[in-house]
């Protein structure tokens, strides 16, 4: 996905050329991965002669948001208390102003749910 976001629409060969400098991945491995990403709806695939041209169907931001939503939903669903405690602890170590913002959001949510 990173390569497609960086290059724009590209063939498997173009992605392979780009990745080969750093990874040494086989052409067929890249072809398989790109085919799977297309089946999952992350890449669009159009025919261009004897090759397919792949393009991103989702932006980086959309993809990152989706991954974060899935991750947070799973963590909260299984480990809400410990996850939130750890999160708050890490925030307090990094930047106290973020805790102020978190507290503001919590107060807004409480006020909104009390109105219901």
N, C-alpha and C positions, 0 to 999 in steps of 0.2 A: 504494500500500500504506500509506504514512504516513497518508493521509487516512482510509482505512478503519480503521486502528488507532486513530486519534484520535476519529473520529466513531462508530465501531461500524457495524452494518449500515446501508447507505445505498444510495440509487438513484443512477443516473448524474447526474440533475439535482441531487441534493444535493451530490455530489462536485464537479460543475461549479460550482455556486454557491460552494462553499468555495474552489476553486482559482481561480476567475475574478478574485477580488480581487487575487491575486498574479501570475498567469501569463498570463491572457488566452487560455488554450487553448480551442479550439472544442469544443462539446458532442460532436460526432461523433468527434473525436480521443479524448476521454475515454472515450466509449462503446467505441471500438475497443480501446483499451488495456485497459479493464476486461474486455472479452470475451476478449482474449488471456490475461490473468492468470487468468481462470476456466478456460480450456482448459489452461493449464499447471498447474492444481491449486492455485494460490495463493489464489484467491477461490472462494467458494461462491455460486451464483446460484439464487435462488428467485423464482418468479413471484408478483407481487402486483398484481392487476388488469392494467393495460396496461404495467406497468413491471417490471423485475427489481430485486430487492434483493440487493445483494452484501455478503458478509461474509467476513472473513479466515478461511482454513482453517489458517493457521500463525500463530504468535505472532511478534512482532518478534524475540525472542531466537532462535527456531527458524530464522527467515529469515536473520538475521545469521550464525548458526552455519553454515548451509548455504552462504552466499556465501563466508565465510572458508575453509571446507573446500575448496570448489572452487578458490578462488584459491591457497591454499597448496599443494594437490595439484599444480596446474599449474606453479607456480613451482619447487617441489621437484623435480618430474619433469623439468623442463627446465634448471634453473639451481641445483641444490642447493648447490654450493660457494659461488658468489658470493652467493646469497641468504642463506645462513646467516652468512657473514662480514659482510655488510651489517647483518643483523638484530642480531648481537652488537655491532657497532660502535655502532649507534643506541642499543641498550640501555645500553651503558657511558656514553654521553653523557647519557642521561636519568636513570638511577637504578641505582647499583651494586648495590643490594639485589636488584634483579630478576635481575642476573647470578648472584647467590648462589642464588636460587631455581632458575634455569635449570640451574646446576651440580648442584644437589640432584636435580632431575628426571633429568638425564643419568646421574648415578650410580645412581639407582634403576633406570633402564632397562638399564644395563649389568649390574647385579647380577641382574636378572630374566632377562636373556638368557643369562647364565652358568649359571643354575640349570637351564636347559632342556637 
